[in-house]
Amino acid sequence: MTTGVRRRLGVEERRQQLIGVALELFSRRSPDEVSIDEIASAAGISRPLVYHYFPGKLSLYEAALQRASDDLASRFREPHEGPLGARLLRVMRRYFDFVDDHGPGFSALMRGGPAVGSSTTNALIDSVRQAAYEQILAHLGVEEPPARLELVIRSWISLAESTALIWLDGRRIPRAELETQLVHDFAALAAVSAAHDEEMTAILRRALKDEPGEGPFGDLAARLIALAS
């Protein structure tokens, strides 16, 4: 008869385990509502041992949010192949996958709070927004964006955040509809800007030249035509 021997985790392994446990708890409740005792219990270790790996509650939360923000930023990465509308739709689906899986943590991160309102976590949020901005620029093939294009992209990123937060509060609108609507929103913001600026017109025409009629942008055009008639 043999008995199992519980392997002692190394320092980095234990840190990563605690971060994973914290993120799992944050997926169900706001970080402000999760205690170190709960994280220790879920990890199968004592409270003092948690403090052996992280000097304080905030440092563990920041480490967990760093991993979450890296994950969220990665959702905006998409191969530069195929029509832009289809690419943006895939990005929005992955974005809402994250929101769906980490609802309370996402909400607390974006709205701020005692556990997530530090300068470090604010910087993490900004890094996600900047990563999203740079990815969209790359999809448009623009290296030196004019001011109007920067306004369009950053406004759209803020709109995606606000839409996700409102959706989490009751989920009253089907998620798939919002994912498509946000792609339409991007096209609409860009079109309004292009109506006022020749440089934006050229950027938008280049972005839309390979769009199929059955894609998200073609669908928006058809809806607008129907609305106008």
N, C-alpha and C positions, 0 to 999 in steps of 0.2 A: 504493500500500500504506500502511495506517495502523497505528499502534501505539497500544494502550490506555495511558492515563495513570492511574496509581493515585491515586485521590483521597485527599488527606490528611484524616483525621478531625479534627473539632474536639475541644476538651477534653471537653465533656459527651458527645459521641458516643463517644469513646474510653472514657470511664469506663463508659458503659452497655454497650459491647461487652465490656469486661473483666468486668463483673458477670455478663453473660449467659454468657460462657465459664466463669466460676467455677461458676455454677449448673449448667451442663451437666456439668462434671466432678464436682460434688457429687452429681449424680443417679446416678453409678456408684460413687463411693467416698466415705468419710467426709471431711469437710473437713480433719481432722487428717492425712490421708494424701496430701493434694494440696499440692504445692509451688508456690511462685511461679514457678519455672522452667517447670513444666508449664503453668501458666496463660499465661505469656508465649509459650511455644511454640505453644499452641493458638490464641492471638490473633494470631500472626505478628509479634510485636514482641520486643524485647530485654528482659531482666530489669530493667536500669536504667530503662527507659522505664515499666515497670509502677510503679516507685517514684516516677516523675514525677507519676503520677496518683493514687497512694495512698501515704501516708507509711509504711505498714508492712503486713505480712501481715495483721495483725488487722483493720486498717481496711478492707481489701478484703473480707475474710470477713464483717465486720459489714454492709457495704453490700450484699453478695449476700444475706445472711440477712434484711436489711430488706426487700428485694424479695420474697423467698420468703415472709416472714411476712405481708406485705400480700396476697399471692396467697392464702395459706392462710386468712386472715381473711375474704377475699371469698367463699370457698366457703360460708360460712354465710349469705350474703345470699340471700333467697328472697322472691318476691312474696307478700304476705299474702292469698292467694286459695286457696280450696279447703280440704279437710280437713287438719287439723294433721298427721296421720300421714303423708299423702302428701308434705307439705312436708318433714318431717323425713327421709323416705326419700331425697328428691332431694338434700338437704343432705349426707347420709351418702355418697351416690354420688359427689358432687363432692369430698368430703373424702378418700375413698379413691382417687379419681383422682389427687389431689395426692400422697398417700402412695405410690401405685404409681409415679408418675413421678419422685419425689424420695426414694426409699427410704433410702439411706445418709445423705443430708443431713438428712432428717426425723428419723431415729434419733439422729444425733449432736446435733441441735438439742435434742431432748427429753431426752436422757440426759446432756447436757453433755460437756465435754471441753476439752483445752487450747485448741483453736481457737475454741470456741463457748461457753466458760464465763465470759465477761466479764460485767460488770454490764449492759452495753449489750444483749448478746444475751439475757440473762435478762429484761430489760425487754421485749424483742421478744416472747418467749414469753408473758409476762404480758399483753401487748397483744392477742395472738391470743385468749387465753382470755377476756379481758374483752369483746372484740368478739363472740365466740361467745355469751357470757352475755347481752349486751344484745340480740342478735338473737333469741334464744329468748324472752326477756322480751317483746319486741315482738310475737312471734307469739302469745303468750298474752294480749296486751292488758293487761299489768300494768305500771304505772308505778312503784309503790312496793311492791316485793315483800316479803312477810313472810319471816321468817328461815327457815322450813321450805322455802319455794320456792327461796330462794337456795341452800340446802343441796342440794336436789334437782338444780338445774341445774348447779351447779359440780361436784357428784359425777359427774353424767353426762358432762360435758366431760372430766373426768379419766379416766373409764372409756373414753371414745372414744379418748383418747390411748394408754392402756395396751393396749387391744384392737388398735390399729393397730401398735404396737411388737411385740406378740407375733405378730401375723399376718406381719409382715415376717421374722420368724425362722423361715423354712421354709414359710410360707404353707400350713399344714396344713389349714386350714378354708377352704372356698370363700368368696371375698370377698363375693359377693352374700348369702350366708347371714349373714355378720357385719353387713352393712349393715342388713338387716332386724332382726337380733337387737338391735342398738343402739337401733333405734326402739322395739322391745318393752321394752328395758331402761328407756328414758325413761318409758314408760307405767307400768311396774312400780314404779319409784322414786316416781313421783308418786302412784300408788294407795296404796302403803304409807304415805306421808306423810299422804294424805287420810284414811286410816283412823284417824289420831291427831289430826286437826285439822279443825275445821269450815270455817275459811277456805280451807284447801287443798281441801277437798271442793267448795266453791263454784267455785274456780278450775278444778278438774279437770272438773266437770260442764259448765261453760261451754265448755271446750276440746273436749270430746268430743261435744257435742250434735249436731254435723253429720257425725260420722264414719260412713261407710258400713260395712255388715257385711263387705264384701269388702276393706276397707282394712287397713293394717298393724295397727291397734289391734283391729279386729274379728277379724282372724286370731289375734291373741294370746288374745283372749277365748275363741275356739273351741278353741284348743289347751289352755287351762287347764280348760275344762269337760270336754274329753275326758280330760284327765289325772285330774281329780277323780272321773270315773265309772269 
